[in-house]
């Protein structure tokens, strides 16, 4: 199993006199069982957020922030993400005096959202036909909650370039939070994920030959549903792993598409910029041409998503979970093309002679996409966008055990020598 990167030394790892409110906060938010029992300053939950609360805030702001965040958490230590309206939070401030007045309290809410410690939406008022007519998207309409670490605040910190440049250990925090909580749970989750986390969806051309398909199987369904509220931003996995020198040749910008209220959140917290339906489809087409995996997050329940990620299997923290445990459980996992070990990938052959991935990474029509670098074509990975039985691998939502047994043999040498994969 992967060890934590040693690229950086977290400044607050091993603090002798931690803020007890911060310890209490991260202990509640974590979904890692040992952390629920005992949280120490050596744990990534602590030192990952300590660099924000201790180094980015003055004493007054720090105490006000932690008091507010702790009040927003549920009494149950097993739950987070309790929704609180903007009006309710202001009523709390009037009683508890987190800040002196309404204006300074709004500044506090904005600061916590910028750091990724608070998340908000506008009520998710969308139907299959698009946003509900008359929906207001003003500050007073916001609904706030404390996000979990993953998916949640760990990603948001890694989508904040300014914050990451000051505190690169946040990349280590994100990587640990995608691995440690699932270390014991993943093998027990049934095939397909049982509704947990992110799930692969097929592109339309991969299912066009079927007689019937559900609306949610079409990427364009989601884009039409949220049209007018689409944004694209930094890929937290690509940027975080790049900081740790574990990245690949992808440009980290403009891969992850936020939809609906998440699009507004990304724009308003400076993590992304608005795009049109056509621009979103172009990004998805480029991702498809490169063999990336389209994944949607649906932790808010059936019929709702807030993001479409275009994941590179070499560095995606979500897909890594399935690969590490050799089972397509908490993610409907990406699968490799079915190569024959006796033909295309002979065991006795030198891995350095493996076919290179195609150079199709330059993006011309999406915003800010010109003149991007091409990848290192000496990668020993199977060709990006390869097909198995005439279907692109990105359209695969589940994987049979027979395919995965063959993958296990083909994948092991790659994991040892590729600089793009976690070891």
Backbone torsions as a table, in degrees:
resi	resn	phi	psi	omega
1	UNK	NA	150.4	-174.1
2	UNK	-69.2	136.9	173.6
3	UNK	-87.1	160.7	178.5
4	UNK	-67.5	140.8	178.7
5	UNK	-58.3	148.7	174.8
6	UNK	-110.7	16.9	-178.3
7	UNK	-60.2	-39.2	-179.5
8	UNK	-128.2	157.9	174.6
9	UNK	-107.8	109.6	-179.6
10	UNK	-56.3	127.0	-174.9
11	UNK	-58.4	-38.6	-172.1
12	UNK	-101.8	8.7	176.9
13	UNK	-66.9	122.8	-180.0
14	UNK	84.8	17.4	177.3
15	UNK	-50.4	137.4	-177.8
16	UNK	-84.8	-29.8	-177.8
17	UNK	-128.6	71.9	-177.5
18	UNK	-71.7	154.9	174.6
19	UNK	-68.2	119.2	-176.9
20	UNK	-62.5	-28.4	177.6
21	UNK	-68.2	-37.7	178.7
22	UNK	-68.0	-41.8	176.5
23	UNK	-59.2	-45.3	179.8
24	UNK	-62.1	-40.3	-178.5
25	UNK	-66.0	-51.9	-176.6
26	UNK	-69.0	-30.1	176.9
27	UNK	-65.0	-35.6	179.1
28	UNK	-73.6	-42.9	-173.5
29	UNK	-72.6	-35.6	-174.7
30	UNK	-60.5	147.0	173.0
31	UNK	-110.3	21.3	175.9
32	UNK	-94.3	121.8	-172.5
33	UNK	-58.0	-47.9	178.7
34	UNK	-59.1	-34.1	178.6
35	UNK	-69.1	-30.5	175.7
36	UNK	-67.3	-33.8	-178.7
37	UNK	-77.9	-47.8	-179.8
38	UNK	-149.6	122.5	178.1
39	UNK	-107.4	128.5	179.4
40	UNK	-121.2	169.8	179.6
41	UNK	-75.9	-6.8	173.7
42	UNK	-85.9	-9.2	-178.0
43	UNK	-82.3	142.8	-176.5
44	UNK	-61.9	-29.1	178.1
45	UNK	-59.1	-40.0	-178.5
46	UNK	-73.3	-60.0	-173.3
47	UNK	-69.3	-20.8	176.2
48	UNK	-66.8	-39.5	-180.0
49	UNK	-93.5	-20.1	-179.9
50	UNK	-62.4	-34.4	179.9
51	UNK	-66.0	-21.9	176.3
52	UNK	-85.1	-54.1	-174.8
53	UNK	-70.7	-34.0	-177.7
54	UNK	-87.1	-34.9	-172.5
55	UNK	-102.5	-22.0	-175.7
56	UNK	-102.4	-7.6	-175.5
57	UNK	-127.2	146.2	170.2
58	UNK	-78.3	173.3	-174.1
59	UNK	-59.5	-42.9	-177.7
60	UNK	-65.7	-45.6	179.8
61	UNK	-64.7	-39.9	-179.8
62	UNK	-61.5	-47.9	-177.8
63	UNK	-67.8	-40.4	177.8
64	UNK	-63.8	-41.0	-179.8
65	UNK	-64.2	-48.0	-177.9
66	UNK	-68.0	-36.6	176.8
67	UNK	-61.9	-45.0	179.8
68	UNK	-64.6	-47.9	-177.6
69	UNK	-62.6	-40.9	178.9
70	UNK	-66.5	-37.3	177.6
71	UNK	-66.6	-29.9	-178.1
72	UNK	-77.5	-17.7	-179.8
73	UNK	-76.3	150.9	176.6
74	UNK	-72.0	160.4	176.9
75	UNK	-66.1	-32.3	179.0
76	UNK	-69.2	129.5	-179.5
77	UNK	-73.1	-5.3	-176.6
78	UNK	-100.5	0.9	-175.1
79	UNK	-130.3	145.0	171.2
80	UNK	-134.4	-165.5	174.4
81	UNK	62.0	36.7	172.5
82	UNK	-79.4	125.5	-174.8
83	UNK	-79.1	134.2	179.0
84	UNK	-130.7	129.9	-178.9
85	UNK	-73.8	159.1	176.8
86	UNK	-58.4	-42.8	179.9
87	UNK	-62.8	-41.4	-179.7
88	UNK	-63.5	-42.9	-179.9
89	UNK	-63.5	-36.6	177.2
90	UNK	-69.4	-32.9	174.5
91	UNK	-64.9	-40.2	176.1
92	UNK	-60.8	-43.2	-178.6
93	UNK	-63.2	-36.1	178.4
94	UNK	-64.0	-30.5	-178.3
95	UNK	-90.6	-39.2	-171.3
96	UNK	-103.8	-13.0	173.6
97	UNK	58.5	54.2	172.0
98	UNK	-60.6	-41.5	176.8
99	UNK	-133.6	165.3	-174.9
100	UNK	-67.5	-31.6	-174.0
101	UNK	-150.5	177.9	-176.5
102	UNK	-64.9	-40.4	-177.6
103	UNK	-63.0	-45.3	180.0
104	UNK	-69.6	-28.7	177.3
105	UNK	-70.0	-39.0	174.4
106	UNK	-60.7	-39.9	177.3
107	UNK	-62.1	-39.2	178.6
108	UNK	-65.2	-44.0	177.8
109	UNK	-61.1	-43.2	179.7
110	UNK	-65.3	-39.1	-180.0
111	UNK	-64.7	-43.9	179.7
112	UNK	-66.6	-34.3	176.4
113	UNK	-69.1	-38.5	179.1
114	UNK	-64.0	-39.1	176.6
115	UNK	-72.2	-18.0	-177.1
116	UNK	91.8	8.4	-179.4
117	UNK	-83.9	-18.7	174.3
118	UNK	-126.0	143.7	175.3
119	UNK	-122.7	153.7	177.8
120	UNK	-151.6	160.6	170.5
121	UNK	-140.8	-172.7	-178.7
122	UNK	-115.8	25.9	176.7
123	UNK	97.5	-2.6	176.9
124	UNK	53.1	56.0	-178.2
125	UNK	-92.9	79.8	-178.8
126	UNK	-136.0	150.1	172.9
127	UNK	-127.5	-176.8	177.6
128	UNK	-60.3	-25.7	-178.9
129	UNK	-88.1	-5.5	179.5
130	UNK	122.4	-165.6	-179.5
131	UNK	-61.0	141.8	177.7
132	UNK	-66.2	132.7	-178.5
133	UNK	-59.7	137.9	177.6
134	UNK	86.2	0.3	178.8
135	UNK	-66.2	134.4	-179.6
136	UNK	-100.5	140.3	-179.7
137	UNK	-122.9	50.1	177.5
138	UNK	-99.0	165.1	-179.1
139	UNK	-53.6	-41.0	-177.2
140	UNK	-65.1	-15.7	-178.9
141	UNK	-92.5	-1.8	-176.4
142	UNK	-71.4	147.6	173.5
143	UNK	-122.1	122.5	-172.2
144	UNK	-105.6	154.7	170.7
145	UNK	-158.4	162.3	174.5
146	UNK	-86.2	118.9	-179.1
147	UNK	-76.4	156.5	168.4
148	UNK	-70.1	176.0	-179.8
149	UNK	-73.0	-48.6	180.0
150	UNK	-140.6	123.4	-7.7
151	UNK	-76.0	134.4	-178.2
152	UNK	163.0	-125.8	-168.8
153	UNK	-63.6	-30.9	178.9
154	UNK	-63.5	-43.6	175.3
155	UNK	-62.9	-43.8	-175.7
156	UNK	-62.4	-37.0	177.1
157	UNK	-66.0	-35.6	-178.5
158	UNK	-81.3	-7.0	173.4
159	UNK	-97.0	3.9	-179.1
160	UNK	-108.1	97.7	-173.1
161	UNK	-61.5	-44.1	-179.3
162	UNK	-59.9	-43.8	-179.9
163	UNK	-68.2	-41.2	-179.4
164	UNK	-66.1	-35.5	179.4
165	UNK	-66.0	-33.0	177.9
166	UNK	-81.1	-30.4	-175.3
167	UNK	-135.0	73.2	-177.3
168	UNK	-63.8	-16.6	176.8
169	UNK	-63.5	-13.4	176.0
170	UNK	-63.8	-26.5	174.9
171	UNK	-65.5	-37.6	177.1
172	UNK	-69.3	-39.0	177.0
173	UNK	-59.8	-47.3	179.7
174	UNK	-62.1	-46.0	-178.9
175	UNK	-60.3	-42.4	179.4
176	UNK	-66.8	-37.2	-177.8
177	UNK	-73.9	-15.9	174.0
178	UNK	-87.8	-13.2	-175.7
179	UNK	-110.3	-52.3	-171.5
180	UNK	-61.2	-45.3	-178.0
181	UNK	-64.2	-24.9	-176.5
182	UNK	-98.6	-0.1	-174.0
183	UNK	-56.5	-41.2	-177.8
184	UNK	-99.5	-22.8	-171.9
185	UNK	-84.2	-38.7	-170.1
186	UNK	-51.5	-46.1	-178.1
187	UNK	-64.2	-14.1	-177.9
188	UNK	-95.7	-8.0	-179.6
189	UNK	-81.5	132.9	-177.1
190	UNK	-68.1	163.9	179.6
191	UNK	-51.7	133.1	179.0
192	UNK	93.5	-10.5	173.3
193	UNK	95.0	-14.1	179.0
194	UNK	53.7	37.1	177.2
195	UNK	84.2	3.6	-176.9
196	UNK	-87.8	133.4	166.0
197	UNK	68.2	-135.5	-172.2
198	UNK	-100.6	148.4	-179.0
199	UNK	-136.6	141.1	179.3
200	UNK	-73.7	137.7	174.2
201	UNK	-121.5	146.2	-178.2
202	UNK	-80.6	152.7	171.5
203	UNK	-75.7	158.3	-172.7
204	UNK	-63.3	-39.0	-175.9
205	UNK	-67.8	-21.3	179.6
206	UNK	-77.2	-17.1	-178.3
207	UNK	-119.8	8.3	-174.8
208	UNK	-66.6	-20.7	-178.8
209	UNK	-85.1	-6.0	178.6
210	UNK	-78.4	149.8	-179.5
211	UNK	-70.2	-38.6	-179.0
212	UNK	-137.7	139.2	175.1
213	UNK	-140.1	145.6	177.5
214	UNK	-74.6	150.0	-178.8
215	UNK	-56.0	-40.2	-175.0
216	UNK	-68.5	-9.6	177.4
217	UNK	-81.6	-9.5	179.3
218	UNK	-97.9	126.4	176.4
219	UNK	-58.6	-40.8	-176.9
220	UNK	-63.4	-24.4	176.4
221	UNK	-58.0	-46.4	-177.3
222	UNK	-69.8	-38.6	-179.2
223	UNK	-67.8	-38.2	177.1
224	UNK	-68.5	-39.0	-179.7
225	UNK	-59.4	-38.2	-175.4
226	UNK	-109.3	17.7	-176.9
227	UNK	-57.6	138.2	-174.0
228	UNK	93.1	-14.5	177.4
229	UNK	-133.5	65.2	178.4
230	UNK	-124.8	140.3	178.2
231	UNK	-146.6	159.2	176.4
232	UNK	-133.4	144.6	-177.3
233	UNK	-147.5	-165.4	-177.9
234	UNK	-68.0	141.3	171.5
235	UNK	-83.2	114.7	-176.7
236	UNK	-63.0	-34.5	179.4
237	UNK	-67.9	-49.3	-178.8
238	UNK	-61.9	-42.7	-176.5
239	UNK	-72.9	-42.7	179.5
240	UNK	-63.4	-45.9	-179.7
241	UNK	-68.6	-30.7	175.5
242	UNK	-62.9	-41.6	178.2
243	UNK	-59.6	-31.1	-177.9
244	UNK	-91.7	8.3	-176.4
245	UNK	60.2	32.3	177.4
246	UNK	-119.6	17.6	-173.9
247	UNK	-84.2	-169.9	176.4
248	UNK	-130.0	-166.9	-173.1
249	UNK	-83.5	-0.6	-179.7
250	UNK	-63.5	144.5	164.9
251	UNK	-72.5	134.0	-175.0
252	UNK	-80.2	-9.8	-175.1
253	UNK	-88.6	150.2	166.5
254	UNK	59.9	44.0	172.9
255	UNK	-112.6	-36.2	-173.5
256	UNK	-92.0	121.2	-174.8
257	UNK	-100.2	120.5	172.6
258	UNK	-91.9	139.9	-178.2
259	UNK	-124.5	151.5	177.5
260	UNK	65.9	-138.4	-178.0
261	UNK	-64.6	-26.7	176.0
262	UNK	-63.9	-35.1	176.8
263	UNK	-60.6	-43.8	178.3
264	UNK	-64.1	-40.1	178.8
265	UNK	-61.5	-44.9	-179.6
266	UNK	-62.3	-42.2	-179.3
267	UNK	-67.9	-46.4	-174.5
268	UNK	-71.9	-22.8	177.1
269	UNK	-102.5	13.0	174.1
270	UNK	65.0	32.4	176.8
271	UNK	-104.3	-3.9	-177.8
272	UNK	-165.4	-179.9	178.4
273	UNK	-137.3	156.0	-176.0
274	UNK	-70.0	144.5	174.8
275	UNK	-135.4	162.3	177.4
276	UNK	-90.2	172.3	175.8
277	UNK	-58.1	-46.1	-177.8
278	UNK	-64.6	-39.0	178.0
279	UNK	-65.6	-38.8	177.2
280	UNK	-63.4	-44.2	179.5
281	UNK	-63.8	-34.8	178.5
282	UNK	-66.7	-42.0	176.6
283	UNK	-60.1	-44.6	179.9
284	UNK	-64.8	-36.3	178.4
285	UNK	-65.9	-43.8	178.3
286	UNK	-62.8	-41.6	177.3
287	UNK	-61.2	-42.5	178.8
288	UNK	-63.5	-40.9	179.2
289	UNK	-62.9	-28.9	179.9
290	UNK	-91.8	2.5	177.6
291	UNK	78.1	19.7	178.3
292	UNK	-76.1	163.2	-175.0
293	UNK	-103.5	123.6	175.6
294	UNK	-81.5	120.2	178.2
295	UNK	-125.9	144.2	176.0
296	UNK	-117.4	149.2	175.9
297	UNK	-102.7	129.9	-176.1
298	UNK	-134.3	40.0	-177.6
299	UNK	-71.3	-11.4	-179.2
300	UNK	-90.8	5.2	175.5
301	UNK	112.1	173.1	-176.3
302	UNK	-63.1	139.8	176.5
303	UNK	81.0	7.9	-180.0
304	UNK	-134.9	133.8	169.2
305	UNK	-135.9	163.8	175.1
306	UNK	-129.3	-2.2	179.3
307	UNK	-158.1	151.3	169.5
308	UNK	-123.2	112.9	-179.4
309	UNK	-98.1	147.4	176.8
310	UNK	-115.2	93.3	-161.7
311	UNK	-96.3	134.7	172.2
312	UNK	-90.8	119.1	-173.8
313	UNK	-62.2	-18.7	-178.6
314	UNK	-71.6	-29.6	-173.2
315	UNK	-133.2	-0.1	-177.9
316	UNK	-69.4	122.3	180.0
317	UNK	-67.0	-31.2	179.8
318	UNK	-70.1	-47.1	179.4
319	UNK	-68.4	-28.9	-179.8
320	UNK	-59.8	-33.5	-178.8
321	UNK	-56.3	-46.8	179.9
322	UNK	-66.6	-39.3	-177.0
323	UNK	-69.0	-42.2	-177.4
324	UNK	-62.3	-39.3	-177.3
325	UNK	-95.3	5.9	173.8
326	UNK	55.7	38.4	178.8
327	UNK	-154.0	135.9	178.1
328	UNK	-81.6	73.1	-172.5
329	UNK	-101.2	-85.3	-174.2
330	UNK	-70.4	-9.4	169.8
331	UNK	-126.4	142.6	170.6
332	UNK	-76.3	96.2	-155.2
333	UNK	-76.3	151.8	170.5
334	UNK	-65.4	144.8	176.3
335	UNK	-124.9	146.0	178.5
336	UNK	-76.9	159.3	170.5
337	UNK	-59.0	151.3	-175.5
338	UNK	-84.6	85.4	-179.4
339	UNK	-83.2	147.1	175.9
340	UNK	-89.6	127.1	-179.8
341	UNK	-67.6	-18.3	-178.2
342	UNK	-92.5	-10.7	-176.4
343	UNK	-120.4	-80.8	-174.2
344	UNK	-68.3	-32.3	-176.9
345	UNK	-128.6	65.6	-179.1
346	UNK	-62.7	141.4	-176.3
347	UNK	-62.5	-36.1	-175.3
348	UNK	-79.1	-12.9	-175.8
349	UNK	-72.8	153.4	176.3
350	UNK	-74.4	130.9	-177.3
351	UNK	-66.1	-21.0	179.9
352	UNK	-68.2	-14.7	179.8
353	UNK	-94.4	8.7	-179.8
354	UNK	-62.0	148.4	-178.0
355	UNK	-62.8	136.5	-178.0
356	UNK	-75.8	156.5	174.6
357	UNK	-74.4	146.4	-178.2
358	UNK	-68.6	149.3	179.5
359	UNK	-90.4	81.2	-178.3
360	UNK	-127.4	38.3	-171.5
361	UNK	-98.9	-10.0	-178.6
362	UNK	-72.0	128.4	-175.4
363	UNK	-112.3	121.2	-171.6
364	UNK	-106.0	-32.8	-169.0
365	UNK	-100.3	-24.4	177.3
366	UNK	-73.1	156.1	-178.0
367	UNK	-61.5	139.4	176.5
368	UNK	61.4	31.5	-172.2
369	UNK	-108.9	-2.6	-173.7
370	UNK	-75.1	151.5	171.7
371	UNK	60.6	38.9	176.8
372	UNK	-86.7	157.2	-177.3
373	UNK	-74.1	152.4	173.9
374	UNK	-94.8	158.5	-175.2
375	UNK	-77.7	167.3	172.3
376	UNK	-71.7	115.9	-174.7
377	UNK	-84.5	8.5	176.6
378	UNK	-90.8	8.9	-179.6
379	UNK	-63.5	136.0	179.4
380	UNK	-82.1	9.4	-178.0
381	UNK	-73.9	154.7	172.5
382	UNK	-58.3	153.4	-175.4
383	UNK	-57.2	136.1	178.3
384	UNK	-63.6	141.9	177.5
385	UNK	74.7	12.2	-179.6
386	UNK	-62.7	157.4	-176.5
387	UNK	-112.2	148.1	172.8
388	UNK	-126.0	118.8	-177.8
389	UNK	55.9	37.4	174.5
390	UNK	80.1	4.3	-178.3
391	UNK	-121.0	131.2	178.5
392	UNK	-61.2	146.0	-176.8
393	UNK	-66.1	-23.5	-179.8
394	UNK	-69.9	-12.9	179.2
395	UNK	-88.3	-1.4	-177.0
396	UNK	-80.6	123.4	-180.0
397	UNK	-101.0	-26.4	176.0
398	UNK	-136.0	168.7	-179.5
399	UNK	-136.0	132.6	179.4
400	UNK	-73.1	156.1	179.5
401	UNK	-65.6	-30.1	179.3
402	UNK	-64.6	-43.1	178.2
403	UNK	-64.7	-42.3	-175.7
404	UNK	-69.6	-28.2	175.7
405	UNK	-65.2	-40.9	178.5
406	UNK	-69.8	-34.6	176.6
407	UNK	-60.0	-38.0	-174.2
408	UNK	-59.1	-39.7	179.9
409	UNK	-73.9	-39.7	-176.7
410	UNK	-74.4	-24.3	-171.4
411	UNK	-89.1	-28.5	-171.9
412	UNK	-57.7	-47.3	179.4
413	UNK	-62.4	-33.5	-179.6
414	UNK	-64.3	-40.1	-176.7
415	UNK	-65.3	-28.7	-177.4
416	UNK	-77.5	-35.2	-168.1
417	UNK	-110.8	-15.0	-175.5
418	UNK	-79.1	129.0	177.8
419	UNK	-73.2	-7.6	-175.4
420	UNK	-94.3	-4.9	-175.1
421	UNK	-114.7	148.3	175.2
422	UNK	-67.9	144.9	-179.9
423	UNK	-120.9	NA	NA
